[in-house]
């Protein structure tokens, strides 16, 4: 029984995005990548708008 619970957790956490009980769940890696992309994109968009390219 313990092995089955462990397998369910590992397969559930390995998904990038899952939908359960009306909510979306992300893996930690997906969340980190998403916020890293935002961290890079927001200053880049600001710089491009100051230059006048946007």
FENFEN-V155220 format. One line per field, one symbol per residue. ss: DSSP state (H for helix, E for strand, C for the rest). phi: phi as a letter, one per 30 degrees, with the letter a starting at -180 (. if undefined). burial: 1 if it has 9 or more other ideal C-beta (glycine too) atoms within 8 Angstrom, else 0. A space follows every 50 residues. Layout:
BEGIN
ss->???
phi->???
burial->???
END
This chain:
BEGIN
ss->CHHHHHHHHHHHHHCCEEEECCEEEECHHHHHHHHHHHHHHHHHHHHHHH HCCC
phi->.dddddddddddddddbbcbhibcbcdddddddddddddddddddddddd djdc
burial->00000000000100000000000001100110010000000000100110 0000
END
